[in-house]
Amino acid sequence: MKLLLRLGAAVVGLLVVLFLFVWLTVPLNVPWRSMLQQAGVLPRWLDPQPMTVVRMGQRLRVPEGYGLALFAEGVTEARGLTVTEGGDVFVSTPRDGRVLLLHADADGDGEADGRSVVLEGLARPNGLAVLDGYLYVGEEDGVGRVPFDVETGMATGEYRRIIEGLPPGGNHWKKTIRFGADGLLYLAVGSSCNVCIEEDLRRGAILRYTAEGEFVDIFATGLRNSGGFDWSPVTGTLYATDNGRDLLGDEFPPCELNEVVAGGFYGWPFVNGQNVPDPDFGEMQSAVMETAIPPVHEFRSHNAPLGIVFFRHGRHPPEYRGAAAVALHGSWNRSEKDGYKVVSLHFASDGSIEERDFLTGFLVNDEAIGRPADVVEGPDGSVYVSDDLGGAIYRIKFDAGDDETLVVSSPSPSSGYDSRLIEEEERQSALAIGASILADEDCMVCHARADEEAADRFVLRDLRTQYTLNELTEYLATPRQPMPPYEADRESRRALAIFLLESF
């Protein structure tokens, strides 16, 4: 027993010495409360001061024309988000092992109309996704799903794991999930370490599975910690955030936004930023390093970009349509804190990307009162932001007045509609069939023509410059929210597509 006590005391002493060495030699400015809270070792009575409407109004700022509301407060370690077609918001709370449902703001006061526990007893849930009547949850070591009725806001069956055995623990244990237009589940698995060569090839990568949980492939590698990813509604390109490694000073390496392609390798742990060799592993595997794809945008070092979402709704002003919002969780590995905000990324035609402040005020005079973690867009264009330090969900919404239009974007660069490729007989038949479908499906209840008043409807305009016939035919089967899919055979969808392209 005495030997065990001595060994225990020696281990504690070594840890204290190591802590003091790092503290004295490496200038760090750490948000201790946030990190201890997320580690699950902070007593409840020491939880950070919760966000309130008063504090929010005193500190937080959004761009002109946008309004900010405290959608929900008192949500312990609010992390992953997803929104249903009805405007209900799912939020994961890893510390509690829960998924909550925040009910849509039907009374218009800016706050959720209530909340309920959808799932509990989970293994540190983070990523969330909704598809075909199921709520999917990315847990620390797997992915599960539960049948869910978005109309009633209730689970209609048992929660069941469909993916098991994902690598748990390590520096980056949270799992981020999203569904692509190909119907596959994309899953980001972060690294186990600050910088190392992983034994498990699934670490530092984005994986793909079927919706039923069958493994498809390792889609991309060399991504140290991609805490968020989304597809551009303009080009269909997949973009992922990535956190740069630590302990190389305040200004290196940058955090990254990567344009992710199948089979792509993005450098970690051998290179950082614009393929600058890493001091620990930069002399290894030079042939591999030469294949590394550099980021398309660099965030400031240690800003920790996590959730990302592209704005798809026409409620946003023109300069924000097609832009992306990114949650910067904030630094711990700097002498002065940085990040702790949401930024918008604006993509220019020349390939350049401009970064602007979108939601700020969490960090003033080196005091952090919030850490944005995830960001999603609702069916009405509202932008929801989770804050795992302040325990809050914010809603940001542009005052669009009476002109709420939906900008319909193709999933890839389009050459536009060429009517010369359509035989006249098919064209005339499609015009008649399409008009009938439009009337039968009552489409114009939600849509309006460009020359009509559109107080509560989405305007259809210039479709022929945005889609080829095949692109619009495919889009009708799997449209973006809030538009429901047109569940018909391809021949009927083609006829409707011709009608829409000829008419709008």
C-alpha positions in Angstrom: 0.0 0.0 0.0 2.8 2.4 0.9 4.5 1.7 -2.4 1.3 2.5 -4.3 0.9 5.7 -2.4 4.5 6.7 -3.2 4.0 5.9 -6.8 0.8 7.9 -6.9 2.5 10.9 -5.2 5.4 10.6 -7.7 3.0 10.7 -10.7 1.1 13.7 -9.2 4.5 15.5 -8.6 5.6 14.9 -12.2 2.3 16.2 -13.6 2.7 19.3 -11.4 6.2 19.9 -12.7 5.1 19.3 -16.3 2.2 21.8 -15.8 4.5 24.4 -14.3 7.1 23.9 -17.1 4.5 24.4 -19.9 2.9 27.3 -18.0 6.2 29.1 -17.6 7.8 28.4 -21.0 4.8 28.5 -23.3 2.7 31.7 -23.3 -0.9 30.5 -23.1 -4.1 32.3 -22.5 -6.6 29.5 -21.8 -10.4 29.7 -21.4 -10.1 27.4 -18.4 -13.8 27.3 -17.5 -14.8 26.3 -21.0 -12.2 23.6 -21.3 -13.0 22.2 -17.9 -16.7 22.3 -18.6 -16.3 20.3 -21.8 -14.0 17.8 -20.1 -16.9 17.1 -17.7 -14.8 17.9 -14.5 -16.3 21.3 -13.7 -18.8 21.2 -10.8 -22.2 22.5 -11.8 -22.0 25.3 -9.3 -18.9 26.6 -11.2 -20.5 26.5 -14.6 -19.9 29.7 -16.6 -22.4 32.5 -16.1 -25.3 31.7 -18.5 -26.2 34.0 -21.3 -29.1 36.3 -20.8 -31.0 38.7 -23.0 -29.5 41.6 -21.2 -25.9 40.4 -21.6 -26.6 39.5 -25.2 -27.9 43.0 -25.9 -24.9 44.6 -24.2 -22.3 42.6 -26.0 -23.2 40.9 -29.2 -23.4 42.5 -32.7 -24.6 41.4 -36.1 -24.4 43.1 -39.6 -26.8 45.9 -40.3 -30.2 44.7 -41.3 -30.0 41.5 -39.3 -31.7 40.9 -36.0 -30.4 38.9 -33.1 -32.5 36.9 -30.6 -31.6 34.5 -27.7 -33.5 31.5 -29.0 -32.7 29.3 -26.0 -30.6 29.6 -22.8 -29.5 27.2 -20.1 -28.5 24.5 -22.6 -25.4 22.8 -21.0 -22.6 22.6 -23.5 -24.7 23.3 -26.6 -22.9 21.8 -29.6 -24.2 20.2 -32.8 -27.3 21.6 -34.5 -29.7 20.7 -37.2 -33.1 22.2 -38.2 -36.3 20.4 -39.4 -38.5 21.6 -42.2 -40.9 23.0 -39.6 -38.3 25.1 -37.9 -37.7 23.0 -34.8 -34.0 22.9 -33.8 -32.2 19.8 -32.6 -29.1 20.4 -30.3 -26.7 17.9 -28.9 -25.2 18.3 -25.4 -22.2 15.9 -25.1 -21.6 16.5 -21.4 -25.2 15.4 -20.6 -25.3 12.7 -23.3 -28.5 14.2 -24.7 -30.2 15.5 -27.8 -32.8 18.2 -27.2 -35.5 19.5 -29.4 -36.1 23.3 -29.3 -39.6 24.0 -30.6 -40.0 26.5 -33.4 -40.9 30.1 -32.5 -44.5 30.1 -33.6 -45.5 33.1 -31.5 -42.8 35.3 -33.0 -41.2 36.4 -29.7 -37.7 35.3 -30.9 -37.5 32.4 -28.4 -38.1 28.7 -28.7 -41.7 27.8 -27.8 -40.4 25.0 -25.5 -38.0 22.2 -25.3 -38.0 18.4 -24.9 -35.5 15.6 -24.5 -35.4 13.5 -27.6 -32.6 11.1 -26.6 -30.5 10.6 -23.5 -27.8 8.2 -22.2 -25.7 8.7 -25.4 -21.9 8.5 -25.6 -21.0 12.2 -25.9 -23.2 13.0 -28.9 -22.1 15.8 -31.3 -23.1 15.7 -34.9 -26.7 15.7 -36.0 -28.5 15.2 -39.3 -32.1 14.5 -40.4 -33.0 12.4 -43.5 -36.0 10.5 -44.7 -37.8 10.4 -41.3 -34.8 9.7 -39.2 -32.7 11.7 -36.8 -29.0 10.7 -37.0 -26.6 11.3 -34.1 -22.8 11.1 -34.2 -21.7 9.7 -30.9 -18.1 9.5 -29.7 -17.7 5.9 -30.9 -20.5 5.4 -33.4 -23.6 6.7 -35.2 -27.2 5.9 -34.4 -30.6 6.9 -35.7 -34.1 7.1 -34.5 -37.4 7.4 -36.5 -38.7 10.9 -35.9 -41.9 12.6 -36.9 -41.1 16.2 -37.7 -44.8 17.1 -37.7 -45.4 16.0 -34.1 -41.9 16.6 -32.9 -41.7 13.1 -31.4 -39.6 9.9 -31.9 -41.7 7.1 -33.3 -39.4 4.2 -32.6 -36.3 3.0 -30.9 -32.9 4.5 -31.2 -30.5 2.1 -32.8 -26.8 2.2 -33.6 -26.0 1.7 -37.3 -22.3 2.4 -37.1 -20.1 0.9 -34.3 -16.4 0.9 -33.5 -15.4 4.5 -34.5 -12.2 5.5 -32.7 -13.1 7.2 -29.4 -11.2 9.5 -27.1 -8.1 11.4 -28.0 -7.7 15.1 -28.5 -10.6 15.3 -31.0 -13.3 12.8 -30.1 -16.3 14.6 -31.4 -17.9 13.2 -34.6 -19.5 15.6 -37.2 -22.0 14.2 -39.7 -23.9 15.5 -42.7 -25.7 14.0 -45.7 -24.5 14.8 -49.2 -26.6 15.1 -52.4 -25.4 11.6 -53.2 -27.5 10.3 -50.2 -24.3 9.2 -48.4 -23.5 10.0 -44.8 -20.2 12.0 -44.5 -18.5 11.6 -41.2 -15.5 13.6 -39.9 -13.1 11.8 -37.5 -10.5 14.1 -35.8 -7.0 13.2 -34.8 -6.1 11.5 -31.5 -3.3 13.9 -30.9 -1.8 17.4 -31.5 0.5 16.1 -34.2 1.4 12.4 -34.8 1.2 9.7 -37.4 -2.1 7.8 -36.7 -2.2 4.0 -36.6 -6.0 4.1 -37.3 -6.4 5.4 -40.9 -9.9 6.7 -40.1 -8.4 9.4 -37.8 -7.8 12.8 -39.4 -10.2 12.0 -42.2 -13.7 12.3 -43.6 -15.4 8.9 -44.1 -18.5 7.9 -46.1 -21.3 5.5 -45.2 -24.7 4.6 -46.6 -27.8 5.9 -44.8 -28.1 2.4 -43.3 -24.5 2.5 -41.9 -22.6 0.5 -44.4 -19.0 1.7 -44.9 -18.3 3.1 -48.3 -14.8 4.6 -48.3 -12.3 7.0 -46.7 -13.2 10.1 -48.7 -10.4 12.4 -47.8 -7.3 12.4 -45.4 -4.8 14.7 -43.8 -7.5 16.7 -42.0 -6.5 17.2 -38.4 -9.8 18.2 -37.0 -12.6 19.1 -39.5 -15.3 20.1 -37.1 -17.7 21.3 -39.8 -18.3 20.9 -43.5 -21.0 21.8 -46.1 -21.6 22.0 -49.8 -21.7 25.2 -51.8 -25.3 25.7 -53.2 -23.7 27.5 -56.2 -21.0 25.0 -57.2 -21.8 21.8 -55.3 -18.2 21.9 -53.9 -17.6 20.4 -50.5 -15.8 22.8 -48.0 -14.5 21.7 -44.6 -13.0 23.7 -41.8 -9.8 22.3 -40.1 -8.0 23.3 -36.9 -4.2 23.8 -37.2 -1.9 22.1 -34.8 -0.8 23.7 -31.4 2.4 24.8 -29.7 4.1 26.6 -32.6 3.5 30.2 -31.4 0.7 32.7 -31.7 0.8 33.1 -35.5 1.5 29.7 -36.9 0.1 27.5 -38.3 -3.1 29.0 -39.7 -6.5 27.2 -39.3 -7.9 26.2 -42.7 -10.9 26.1 -45.0 -10.3 23.2 -47.5 -12.0 22.4 -50.8 -12.5 18.7 -50.3 -12.4 16.3 -53.2 -12.6 12.5 -53.3 -9.2 11.0 -52.5 -7.8 14.3 -51.5 -4.9 14.5 -49.0 -4.7 17.8 -47.0 -1.2 17.7 -45.4 -1.6 16.9 -41.8 0.7 16.0 -40.0 3.5 16.6 -42.6 2.7 20.2 -43.7 0.7 23.2 -42.4 -1.1 26.0 -44.3 0.4 26.5 -47.7 2.3 23.3 -47.5 4.9 24.6 -45.0 6.8 21.6 -43.6 5.9 20.7 -40.0 8.9 21.0 -37.6 8.1 17.5 -36.2 7.2 15.5 -39.3 8.2 17.8 -42.2 11.2 15.7 -43.2 9.2 12.5 -43.6 7.5 11.1 -46.7 8.4 13.9 -49.1 6.5 12.2 -51.9 3.3 12.2 -49.8 3.9 15.9 -48.9 4.0 16.9 -52.6 0.5 15.6 -53.1 -1.0 17.7 -50.3 -3.7 20.1 -51.3 -3.3 23.5 -49.6 -6.3 25.4 -48.1 -8.4 27.8 -50.2 -8.6 30.1 -47.2 -6.7 30.6 -44.0 -8.2 31.7 -40.7 -6.0 33.3 -38.1 -3.9 30.8 -36.1 -5.7 28.9 -33.4 -9.1 30.5 -34.1 -10.5 26.9 -34.1 -13.1 27.0 -36.9 -15.8 24.4 -36.3 -19.3 24.5 -37.8 -19.9 25.9 -41.3 -23.1 26.5 -43.3 -23.8 28.1 -46.7 -26.6 30.5 -46.9 -29.2 29.2 -49.4 -32.3 31.2 -48.6 -33.3 34.3 -50.5 -34.1 36.1 -47.3 -30.5 37.1 -47.0 -29.4 40.3 -48.8 -27.7 39.7 -52.2 -24.1 40.1 -50.8 -24.8 37.2 -48.4 -26.5 34.8 -50.7 -24.2 31.9 -51.4 -21.8 33.1 -48.6 -20.9 30.8 -45.8 -21.0 31.3 -42.0 -18.3 29.7 -39.9 -18.2 29.4 -36.1 -14.8 30.3 -34.7 -14.7 28.5 -31.3 -11.7 30.6 -30.1 -8.1 30.0 -29.2 -6.5 28.5 -26.1 -3.0 28.2 -27.6 -2.2 31.9 -27.8 -0.8 34.6 -25.5 -3.8 36.7 -26.4 -7.2 35.2 -27.0 -8.5 35.4 -30.6 -11.5 34.1 -32.5 -14.7 33.6 -30.3 -17.1 34.8 -33.1 -18.9 33.9 -36.2 -17.6 35.1 -39.6 -19.0 35.1 -43.1 -17.0 34.0 -46.1 -17.8 35.6 -49.4 -16.6 33.8 -52.6 -15.6 36.0 -55.5 -15.6 34.9 -59.2 -11.8 35.1 -59.3 -11.6 32.4 -56.6 -10.7 34.7 -53.7 -12.5 34.5 -50.4 -13.3 37.5 -48.2 -13.8 37.0 -44.5 -16.1 39.3 -42.6 -17.4 39.5 -39.0 -20.9 38.2 -38.7 -21.6 37.7 -35.0 -19.2 39.3 -32.6 -18.9 40.4 -28.9 -18.1 37.1 -27.2 -14.6 38.4 -26.6 -14.0 41.9 -25.1 -10.8 43.0 -23.3 -9.6 39.4 -23.3 -12.8 38.2 -21.5 -14.7 35.4 -23.3 -18.4 35.0 -22.5 -19.2 32.6 -25.3 -17.6 30.1 -27.7 -19.6 29.5 -31.0 -19.5 25.8 -31.9 -22.0 25.2 -34.7 -24.1 27.2 -37.2 -27.0 26.1 -39.3 -29.7 27.7 -41.5 -33.4 27.2 -40.9 -36.2 26.9 -43.6 -37.0 30.6 -43.3 -33.4 31.8 -43.7 -32.8 32.1 -39.9 -29.2 31.3 -38.9 -28.8 29.4 -35.6 -25.6 29.5 -33.6 -24.7 27.2 -30.7 -22.6 28.5 -27.8 -21.1 25.8 -25.6 -19.6 28.2 -23.1 -22.7 30.5 -22.6 -25.1 27.5 -22.9 -27.2 29.3 -25.5 -28.6 29.1 -29.0 -28.8 32.4 -30.9 -31.1 33.1 -33.9 -30.0 35.7 -36.5 -32.5 36.8 -39.1 -32.5 39.4 -41.8 -35.5 41.7 -42.0 -36.5 41.0 -45.6 -39.6 43.1 -45.6 -42.2 41.9 -48.2 -39.7 40.6 -50.8 -38.8 37.2 -49.6 -37.4 35.4 -52.6 -35.6 32.1 -52.9 -32.5 32.1 -55.0 -32.6 28.7 -56.7 -29.0 27.5 -57.3 -27.8 24.6 -59.2 -25.5 22.0 -57.5 -22.8 22.6 -60.0 -21.7 25.3 -62.4 -24.4 25.3 -65.1 -24.2 26.0 -68.8 -27.9 26.9 -68.7 -30.9 25.6 -70.6 -30.6 25.2 -74.3 -34.1 24.8 -75.8 -32.5 23.8 -79.2 -31.7 20.4 -77.7 -35.4 19.6 -77.2 -37.5 18.3 -80.1 -40.5 20.5 -80.7 -43.0 17.6 -80.2 -41.5 16.9 -76.8 -41.5 20.5 -75.9 -45.2 21.0 -76.7 -46.1 17.9 -74.8 -44.0 18.9 -71.8 -45.6 22.3 -71.7 -49.0 20.8 -71.3 -47.9 18.1 -68.8 -45.9 20.6 -66.8 -48.8 23.1 -66.5 -51.0 20.3 -65.3 -48.5 19.1 -62.7 -48.0 22.7 -61.5 -51.7 23.0 -60.9 -52.2 19.5 -59.5 -49.4 19.9 -57.0 -50.5 23.5 -56.1 -46.9 24.7 -56.5 -47.8 28.4 -56.8 -49.1 28.5 -53.2 -45.4 28.7 -52.3 -44.0 30.3 -55.5 -44.7 33.4 -57.4 -43.7 34.8 -60.8 -41.1 37.6 -61.0 -43.7 40.2 -61.8 -46.1 39.3 -58.9 -46.3 40.4 -55.4 -44.5 37.9 -53.2 -45.1 38.7 -49.5 -45.1 35.1 -48.4 -43.9 33.2 -51.5 -40.7 32.4 -53.2 -40.1 34.0 -56.5 -39.1 31.9 -59.5 -36.9 33.7 -62.0 -34.1 33.2 -64.5 -34.2 29.4 -64.1 -32.9 28.8 -67.7 -29.6 30.6 -66.8 -29.1 28.5 -63.6 -29.9 25.0 -64.8 -29.5 22.6 -67.7 -32.5 20.3 -68.3 -30.8 17.4 -66.7 -29.8 19.5 -63.6 -33.3 20.7 -62.9 -34.8 17.3 -63.5 -32.5 15.8 -60.8 -33.0 18.8 -58.5 -36.8 18.3 -58.5 -36.2 14.8 -57.0 -33.9 16.1 -54.2 -34.4 19.8 -53.7 -33.1 21.9 -50.9 -35.2 22.9 -48.0 -37.9 24.1 -47.6 -39.0 22.8 -51.0 -40.4 19.2 -50.8 -39.2 16.6 -53.4 -41.4 15.9 -56.4 -41.8 12.2 -56.0 -42.6 11.1 -59.5 -40.8 9.1 -62.3 -38.0 10.7 -64.3 -40.2 11.3 -67.3 -42.7 13.4 -65.3 -39.9 15.3 -63.7 -38.3 16.0 -67.1 -41.6 17.3 -68.4 -42.0 19.6 -65.4 -38.4 20.8 -65.7 -39.0 21.7 -69.4 -42.2 23.6 -68.4 -40.4 25.5 -65.6 -37.4 26.4 -67.8 -39.6 27.6 -70.6 -41.9 29.5 -68.3 -39.6 31.1 -65.7 
